[in-house]
Amino acid sequence: MDIIKVDTLPFMKTAWEIQGKSVVNLPDIGIINLVLQPGESVPSHKTPVDVLFQIVEGEGTVTVGEESAVVTVGDIVVSPAHIPHALEASQGTEFSVYVMKVPNTKKTAIKAPNDQA
């Protein structure tokens, strides 16, 4: 069993200059914890895989396709593959989101010990 202590993971800067932590990097799933400061945003973009956004702190707006919604702690938003999506932190709050890509799009993903593929 692996236990990941997210609070102890180092921050990195994403391509959009947002703070993030690589949480899980396996072939079947990639999880990044993005931490947006008040007013920061990830611009609209598409991914070739399904993406789930789980809100773990604060409040912000998630846009998927033509729809936008204000989301808070505990909410999960599904963004299907090839549909544009974006994130924006509300003013006055840090917005922490787990971004889960299924399957993982990173070429650096490591194989799990029991993977046969």
N, C-alpha and C positions, 0 to 999 in steps of 0.2 A: 504494500500500500504506500502510495506517495501522498504526503501532506504538504501542500504548498502554503507557505506563510507569505501571503501577498504583501503585507505591510513591510516585510524585510527585503523585498525585491527591489533592485535598482531602477531608477527612472531613466528613460531614454527620450530623445526627441523624435517625433514621427515626421513623416514627409511634410506634414502641415504645421510643423513647429509646435505641436501639442505634446504635453508630457504624457508618457505612457509606460507601462510595464508589460513585458512579455510574460504571461502567466503559464500558458500551455502551448507547446509547439510540437504537435504530433501530426502524422499524416491525415488522420480523420477529423481533427479539430484543432483550430488555432484560437487562442483566447488572449486578448490584449486588454489591459485595464487602462482606458483613457481617462485623464483627469483634466478637464477643461476649467480654466479660470473664468470668472464672471465675464460674459460677453464674447468669449472665445468661440470659434466654430470650426467644424470640419466641413469643407465645401462639398456640394453635391457631386457625387461620383458613383460609378457602377462597379460591381464586383461580379466575377463569373460564377460565384457560389452564393448559397443562402447565407444571410447574416442575421444573428440575433443580438439585440441590444438589451442588456439587463442593467437597470439603473440601481446603483448601490449608494449614491449620496447626492444630495442636492436636487435641483430642478432644471429642466431645459426643454428644448423643443427638438423632436425627432421628425424628420421629413422622409417619407418613403413615397416615391412617385409624385403624385400631385397632392397627397395628403400630408398635413402637419398636425402634430398634437403636442401639448405640454405634458411631460411625463415626470414622475417623481419616484422616490425610493420604492423598490419592489416591482415596478412595472417592467414588462418584457415586451419588446417590439420586434416583429418579424419583418425582415426585408428580403423578398425573394431575389434570386439570382437575376442579374442583368437589369434590375430596376434601380434608378438613381436614388441615393439616400444621403442625408446630411444630418449633422448634430449642431446644436448651439446651446451654450450655457446661458441660463437666465442671468440678469444683472443681480449682483449682490449674493451670489451663491456659487460655490465650487460644484462642478457637475462631474461625478465619477460614474463611468459606464464600463461594463464588461462587454467587449465586442467579440462575439464568437462566430468564427467562419467555419462552415461545414460543407465540404471537406476543406482542410487547410490549403490556402493558396501559396504559402511560403515554400520556396524551393529548398529551404534549409531545414525543413521538418525532419526530425529524427524518427526512426522506426521504433515502435514499441517492441519490447523483448519478444513478445509472442506473435508478432506480425509475420505472416507467411508470404505476403505479397511483395 
